[in-house]
Amino acid sequence: MDKLALCIRDTLRRGDVACKYSASQYVLLLPAVSGEACAAVLDRIIARFLDRHPRCPLVLRRSVRALEAPPPDRRRSGCLS
């Protein structure tokens, strides 16, 4: 497992989900977390990584996006799309 993945795993709560999206990106699903709290979690992951690997040349960036369920009239049984 790569170094960043370990920092992500060690920071997230039970119930949070982390997936590798591409060779250089991860997607984190943090249920019931505000945008501010999500940004704080990402900052903790970055700080943990930099603390553990101070000489690593990686540049870490974060982006926060909120996802909302579609309105009830757009939901299909068993599917949110």
Steps between C-alpha positions, in 0.01 A plus 500: 500500500640840416596760760208735440245218512630402845462858626145514363410167661649605833303828502149398392220387728317170478234549234705744291601372157824559308551388140791546265354695207809512279875454533520833683151560644281368778130548562386511862138466605444648844133456593334756726799738487477869420723660238708665771545175691587319177769758425637449852517122444690554176737742673567234769576241231744736329665597831535134599655417163748790517588411860571137407675577170661846525737445206240364260478719188123455456281808479170431675187695414146464622160579360166474681169443326162433661278227362127506555238237434262581215150623589249223582322529165827420316589192705450153366470194718849388598669771294588860568549603136 
